[in-house]
Amino acid sequence: MGRIGIRFTIDERDLIINHTFAGDDLTDRLHEAKVGENCINVAFTVDELDDLAGFIASEANHAADKNLEKKLDALYEKIPILKTSTFR
């Protein structure tokens, strides 16, 4: 199965790692990605992106902190699978 590349800022990476329940199978790549210009480039399968988006959305929906909720919502919108998914 092919992978889709996505660029995250370091802050976005840290949001995923520190504020979601995404498992090691997803976050290991975020930890290992080479940092360049305050960003990382990683690649995920469609299924992995769907899982990652689910973890981000779940945390955004349950965030008590409105600032955190806004950041997670913006990150959720960045995930490319959402633009092509038939399950919107």
HELIX and SHEET records of a PDB file:
HELIX    1   1 ILE A   10  HIS A   19  1                                  10    
HELIX    2   2 ASP A   24  GLU A   32  1                                   9    
HELIX    3   3 VAL A   46  HIS A   62  1                                  17    
HELIX    4   4 LYS A   66  LYS A   78  1                                  13    
HELIX    5   5 ILE A   81  THR A   84  1                                   4    
SHEET    1   A 2 ILE A   4  THR A   9  0                                        
SHEET    2   A 2 CYS A  39  PHE A  44 -1                                        
END                                                                             
